Amino acid sequence: KAGVTQTPRYLIKTRGQQVTLSCSPISGHRSVSWYQQTPGQGLQFLFEYFSETQRNKGNFPGRFSGRQFSNSRSEMNVSTLELGDSALYLCASSSTGSNEKLFFGSGTQLSVL
Amino acid sequence: GENVEQHPSTLSVQEGDSAVIKCTYSDSASNYFPWYKQELGKRPQLIIDIRSNVGEKKDQRIAVTLNKTAKHFSLHITETQPEDSAVYFCAAPPIIQGAQKLVFGQGTRLTINP
């Protein structure tokens, strides 16, 4: 099976712009989670989608949003970018419910200038 | 909510020696404890996990122990090798019915010295 695929791999934006990141989970996986990784804060949970529904959300402002499509692919959107949004955004998929093994993608490295 | 503390933040050991990384968690209802390894520039990868109904699990040179009473779990790597150099993350889930969420520790940068 192909692994979790994230696109693009690198992204450079300026403050105030918006960005959309894409994640294709492992075939058959219905849960997709998003995490922000920064050197100072480690891995922070953003949100999780299952069968096109957001099941859980972390403590991030409303500028961060996401969605999941019927084929389980997910997108994450960040609007009105700030310098502090610069980070590695990782998506992870798992097969079904809670407390399952997570399989991570390689991430999208976002730089906000 | 769940809080996961991980120690140490950096660890340097001689090749062949053992390495131990410890984590504590706050939600006594947590029942799943994975460990992830992240090599430089690569994705985090699950290396071992343990569920709350067992106290120890081994997989070749790595092992995880769990003490539910004290709410801590540890990663043990024996006979360390240069390829063990990486950042290791522990994690625990808050108990949210029907949802997938992991709270990660801050990570331990392990360096194996030849």
Interface residues (C-beta under 8 A of the other chain):
Chain A: V4 S31 S33 Y35 G42 L43 Q44 F45 E48 F50 R55 N56 G58 L90 S94 G97 S98 N99 E100 K101 L102 F103 F104 G105 S106 G107
Chain B: N31 Y32 P34 Y36 K42 R43 P44 Q45 L46 D49 F89 A91 P93 I96 Q97 G98 A99 Q100 K101 L102 V103 F104 G105 Q106 G107
